[in-house]
């Protein structure tokens, strides 16, 4: 359940600037191993697979599966939000949050130990309350559509590992936040400013120290592809980046790639699935897109937007939440914003704020994606057909709806609809001077 880390959403929205190529950052759909297509430039299907219906071009049956998956996901975009809200309201109005604080105080009266144990108890409670939905969406649905490669025990252990990592970052963030709330009236201003170095630190350490906790990163094995990737980076003025392939098939069969990091931690990462599914030219376009995000400073621009949103949310919380607390102090079990037991109320406010501000952040993200698409097309110098096939394969492999409802796209999509991305590249190709 995402609500136990909802507090981190506004901070980590900047990670959207460390963009992945896939259509959305929600769990992408994947395909069965037996349906993978050849990764050679010839686009031919291996003889051994001739009797198996390929994923691409998409069959009528797979199109029906895509439509079903899209309807399911669209329904849960709203349901997940309301479930998060309901769970947080339960924790607040039953007085459970107040009891969690008292349990923490029974262990130690020192403030930061209280913060530590309260946060730990809160994460455990929200994990348990949200587990049925997490299990259904993250395990059952992924298997129903043939996406996941994990057994239940593998999925569960990884969920616990993610919970632990999230707890570490959350405890640091929560400690800073409540120290500021209790020290200064303008905590919302200092908190927003202080998130800049914290966010930069996350961008640096997450790819190097956190991501390897979940997957194995190793140098790209295909030397021909590695040469092409290095040449692409050099052409963009990026010298000697690390180039990795990651065993994403450990979890699922989704296709993705990304360029991330800052300073000496810059790295190009290709999922093993995408290396198998796409040709070299198609992979050049994908990584050209990712390099475009870096070269056009989308990381920093996305970070700035996130900090503005954090500032706005914290400012509004400072104005609105004290009144709510005064009216419900007996029921909540706390009487001021600076009480750690008020964390679920603050997360509830952040969750609602994030939901209704999605069109702003997602709109900017879609604009960045168009820019990166065009940058990648020019940088890679592949054919317009290569770029088109990339988007078509993303739709076929990840069951990504190429033509979603305009409302759904406007509100929830941080990447443009695939059909629009194809149209945009085709127009760019038509308008490019001959020989460019």
Buried (B, 14 or more C-beta within 10 A) or exposed (E): BBBBBBBBBBBBBBBBBBBBBBBBBBBBBBBEEEBBBBBEEEBEBEEEBEEBEBBBEBBEEBEEBBEEBBEBBBEBBEEBBEBBBEBBEBBBEEBBBBBBBBEBBEEEEEBEEBBBBBBBBBBBBBBEBBBEBBBEBBBEBBBEBBBBBBEEEBBBEBBEEBBEBBBEBBBEBBBBBBBBBBEEEEBBBBBBEBBBEBBBEBBBBBBBEBBEEBBEBEEBEBEEBBEBBBEBBEEBEBEEBBBBBBBBBBBBBBBBBBBBBBEEBBBBBBBBBBBBBBBBBBBBBBBBBBBBBBBBEBBBBBBBBBBEBBBBBBBEBBEEBBEBBEEBBEEBBBBBBBBBBBBBBBBBBBBBBBBEBBEEBBBBBBEBBBBBBBBBBEBBBBEBEBBBBBBBBBBBBBBBBBEBBEEBBBBBBBBBBBBBBBBBBBEBBEEEEEEE
